[in-house]
Structures are given as C-alpha cells and as structure tokens.
Amino acid sequence: MSSLPAPSSLTISTTTPDDEALLAAIRAGDERALSRLYRQHWPMVSHFILQNSGSDDDAQDVYQEGVRVFYEKVRDGSLELSCQIKTYLYAVCRRIWLKRLTNKSRFGVRLLDEEDYQALPQTGAEDDLQAAEEQERRFELMNQALQRLGEPCRSLLEGFYLLEKSMQELTDDFGYTNADNAKTQKYKCLLRLKKLFFNEYNN
C-alpha cells in the first residue's frame, strides 16, 4: 500500500518537549529513536484496531505502516507537525485501517452501488481526521443495518459480498429453486438493507 498523505487539519494540540526531542533524534539518524517511537504509542493503536474488527496481526501491520509513514516524512523534511506525535500516528493508522476495511468490503460501501455512495455527503478532504471519523461512522451504521436486517437476508448478503460465493452456491445453501430466484432474493434484501442504512444515516 502506498504511503498516505499527512493529515492537513490536525490542530488538536501542539507538540510536547518529548516529541521535539524524538523528532530531533529521528532527523539526526538515531536508530534508537525509531524503536522508542514504535514502543511509545503501540498500545493506543493496537486498542483501536482490536476494537474495530481487527486482529493482533492487523494491528501490528497497520502500526508498522503508520510509523513508517511518519518516520519517512520526518527524515525527508516533508512533515509539518501541528499536533502531538500520538495524535498524528493515531489519525494515520486509523485512516489506513478504515481503507483496509473498505477494501475487504466488510459492512462497507460495496453493499452500496456507486450511485448510492455518491448520494452520501462528501467532505472533499479524505485525508484528514474528520473524513476518517465520518467513514468510521458509515461502517458502524452499515453494521447496525445488517444486524437489524435479520435472517436469511443477512447471511445471504454476507455470503455474496463478504464470502464472495457464487449465485449457484447461494442457491444450494439457502434451498432456492434456481440461481435466478436467489439473485432476485438478494436484490430484495439489498434494497431493504439500503433503506435501513439511509434511514439511520439521515437521522
């Protein structure tokens, strides 16, 4: 995955003296600074990933990428930090994880077609913390809509979108007479899910 751009509107708090010392050490090429950076904020990011459908391996992978993004930007002088390091790392790692959740299509926009997704309010600044929070809200609302949808619709949609089963496999799993009937039922379930999602979103 390519490096993501630095958040452009993070002004929650200014850097601390410890942050400044760490930044100076990284710029000077002190290899111990990278180890210190990695240990210092790992619990925060790990907790976030584990609380949002991730595993320990996911958390380590995302954190390593977030630290790498930060480290490289400090080393090449392209980072203008207007917040604490922990705030910056949290925003970067959260953005990386939300992007991966989208790619996995879990409770995400794949359940909505492009026209539906464009109907959602867009911020125009997808690489700042506010956009990440909005995306996280959409995931949660989609999850809630799926839970309210009930069976067999929930399992049917998860089988098609998440498990990537074919219509014939779903026909066999759910006992439909043929694949066309399964496809029709999937379409009806998707319409119900979209209605639940947009009702919650608009509220």
C-alpha positions as CSV (number, residue, x, y, z in Angstrom):
1,M,0.0,0.0,0.0
2,S,1.3,3.4,-0.9
3,S,2.1,6.0,1.8
4,L,-0.8,8.1,2.7
5,P,-0.6,11.9,2.8
6,A,-0.2,13.7,6.2
7,P,-3.4,14.9,7.8
8,S,-3.9,18.5,6.8
9,S,-6.1,19.8,9.6
10,L,-4.9,18.3,12.8
11,T,-4.6,21.1,15.3
12,I,-5.8,19.3,18.4
13,S,-2.7,20.1,20.4
14,T,0.9,21.2,19.9
15,T,4.0,19.0,20.2
16,T,5.5,18.3,23.6
17,P,9.1,18.7,24.6
18,D,9.4,14.9,24.4
19,D,8.0,15.0,20.9
20,E,10.6,17.6,19.9
21,A,13.4,15.5,21.3
22,L,12.2,12.5,19.4
23,L,11.8,14.4,16.2
24,A,15.4,15.8,16.6
25,A,16.7,12.3,17.2
26,I,15.0,11.0,14.1
27,R,16.3,13.8,11.9
28,A,19.8,13.1,13.3
29,G,19.5,9.5,12.2
30,D,19.5,8.0,15.7
31,E,18.2,4.4,15.2
32,R,17.2,4.2,18.8
33,A,14.6,6.8,18.1
34,L,12.6,4.6,15.8
35,S,12.5,1.8,18.5
36,R,11.3,4.3,21.1
37,L,8.7,5.7,18.7
38,Y,7.4,2.2,18.0
39,R,7.1,1.3,21.7
40,Q,5.6,4.5,22.9
41,H,2.3,4.6,21.0
42,W,1.7,1.0,20.1
43,P,-0.9,0.3,22.9
44,M,-3.1,3.1,21.6
45,V,-3.2,1.9,18.0
46,S,-3.5,-1.7,19.0
47,H,-6.6,-1.0,21.1
48,F,-8.2,0.9,18.3
49,I,-7.7,-1.9,15.7
50,L,-8.8,-4.7,18.1
51,Q,-12.0,-2.7,18.9
52,N,-12.7,-2.3,15.2
53,S,-12.8,-5.8,13.7
54,G,-9.0,-6.3,13.6
55,S,-6.6,-8.9,14.9
56,D,-3.2,-8.6,16.6
57,D,-1.6,-9.2,13.3
58,D,-3.7,-6.5,11.7
59,A,-2.7,-4.1,14.4
60,Q,1.0,-4.8,14.0
61,D,0.8,-4.4,10.3
62,V,-1.1,-1.2,10.4
63,Y,1.1,0.3,13.1
64,Q,4.3,-0.6,11.3
65,E,3.0,1.2,8.2
66,G,1.8,4.2,10.2
67,V,5.2,4.5,11.9
68,R,7.0,4.1,8.5
69,V,4.9,6.9,7.0
70,F,5.7,9.2,10.0
71,Y,9.4,8.3,10.1
72,E,10.0,8.8,6.4
73,K,8.2,12.2,6.4
74,V,10.3,13.4,9.3
75,R,13.5,12.2,7.6
76,D,12.8,13.8,4.3
77,G,11.6,17.1,5.9
78,S,8.1,17.0,4.4
79,L,6.2,16.8,7.7
80,E,4.8,20.0,9.3
81,L,3.6,18.7,12.6
82,S,0.9,20.8,14.3
83,C,-0.2,18.3,16.9
84,Q,1.3,15.7,19.2
85,I,3.0,12.7,17.6
86,K,0.5,10.3,19.2
87,T,-2.4,12.3,17.6
88,Y,-0.7,12.2,14.2
89,L,0.0,8.4,14.4
90,Y,-3.5,7.7,15.6
91,A,-5.0,9.6,12.6
92,V,-2.7,7.9,10.1
93,C,-3.2,4.4,11.4
94,R,-7.0,4.8,11.7
95,R,-7.1,6.0,8.1
96,I,-5.0,3.0,6.9
97,W,-7.3,0.6,8.8
98,L,-10.5,2.1,7.5
99,K,-9.2,1.9,4.0
100,R,-8.4,-1.8,4.5
101,L,-11.9,-2.4,5.9
102,T,-13.3,-0.7,2.8
103,N,-11.1,-3.0,0.6
104,K,-12.4,-6.0,2.5
105,S,-15.9,-4.8,1.8
106,R,-17.0,-5.6,5.4
107,F,-20.1,-3.7,6.2
108,G,-18.8,-1.1,3.8
109,V,-19.6,0.7,0.6
110,R,-19.5,-2.4,-1.6
111,L,-23.0,-3.1,-0.3
112,L,-24.0,0.2,-1.9
113,D,-23.7,0.8,-5.6
114,E,-21.8,3.9,-6.9
115,E,-24.9,6.0,-7.2
116,D,-25.9,5.3,-3.6
117,Y,-22.4,6.1,-2.3
118,Q,-22.2,9.4,-4.2
119,A,-25.5,10.4,-2.6
120,L,-23.7,10.4,0.8
121,P,-22.3,13.8,1.9
122,Q,-18.6,14.0,0.8
123,T,-16.1,16.2,2.6
124,G,-13.6,16.7,-0.2
125,A,-10.8,16.2,2.2
126,E,-10.5,12.4,2.6
127,D,-7.0,12.6,4.2
128,D,-7.9,14.5,7.4
129,L,-9.2,13.2,10.7
130,Q,-12.8,14.4,10.2
131,A,-13.2,12.4,7.0
132,A,-11.8,9.3,8.8
133,E,-14.3,9.7,11.5
134,E,-17.2,10.1,9.0
135,Q,-16.1,6.9,7.2
136,E,-15.9,5.0,10.5
137,R,-19.5,6.2,11.3
138,R,-20.7,4.7,8.0
139,F,-19.1,1.4,8.8
140,E,-20.9,1.3,12.1
141,L,-24.2,2.3,10.6
142,M,-23.9,-0.4,7.9
143,N,-23.1,-2.9,10.6
144,Q,-26.2,-1.9,12.6
145,A,-28.3,-2.1,9.5
146,L,-27.1,-5.6,8.8
147,Q,-27.9,-6.7,12.3
148,R,-31.4,-5.3,12.1
149,L,-31.9,-6.9,8.7
150,G,-32.4,-10.3,10.1
151,E,-32.2,-13.8,8.5
152,P,-31.9,-15.1,5.9
153,C,-31.1,-11.7,4.3
154,R,-28.1,-11.0,6.4
155,S,-26.5,-14.4,5.7
156,L,-27.4,-14.1,2.0
157,L,-25.7,-10.7,1.6
158,E,-22.7,-11.6,3.7
159,G,-22.3,-14.8,1.6
160,F,-22.3,-12.9,-1.6
161,Y,-20.4,-9.7,-0.7
162,L,-18.1,-10.9,2.1
163,L,-17.5,-14.5,1.4
164,E,-17.8,-13.9,-2.4
165,K,-19.9,-17.0,-3.0
166,S,-21.5,-17.6,-6.5
167,M,-25.2,-17.4,-7.0
168,Q,-25.3,-21.2,-7.5
169,E,-23.5,-21.7,-4.2
170,L,-26.1,-19.5,-2.5
171,T,-28.9,-21.3,-4.3
172,D,-27.7,-24.6,-2.8
173,D,-27.0,-23.1,0.6
174,F,-30.5,-21.5,1.0
175,G,-32.5,-24.0,-0.9
176,Y,-33.7,-21.8,-3.7
177,T,-35.2,-23.4,-6.8
178,N,-32.6,-21.8,-9.1
179,A,-29.9,-19.1,-9.3
180,D,-32.4,-16.6,-10.7
181,N,-34.6,-16.9,-7.7
182,A,-31.5,-16.5,-5.4
183,K,-30.5,-13.4,-7.3
184,T,-34.0,-11.9,-7.0
185,Q,-34.0,-12.5,-3.3
186,K,-30.5,-11.0,-2.9
187,Y,-31.7,-7.9,-4.7
188,K,-34.8,-7.5,-2.4
189,C,-32.5,-8.0,0.6
190,L,-30.1,-5.3,-0.6
191,L,-33.0,-2.8,-1.1
192,R,-34.1,-3.5,2.5
193,L,-30.6,-3.0,3.7
194,K,-30.1,0.2,1.9
195,K,-33.4,1.6,3.3
196,L,-32.3,0.7,6.8
197,F,-28.9,2.2,6.3
198,F,-30.1,5.5,4.8
199,N,-32.8,5.9,7.4
200,E,-30.2,5.7,10.1
201,Y,-27.7,7.9,8.2
202,N,-30.2,10.6,7.5
203,N,-31.2,10.7,11.2
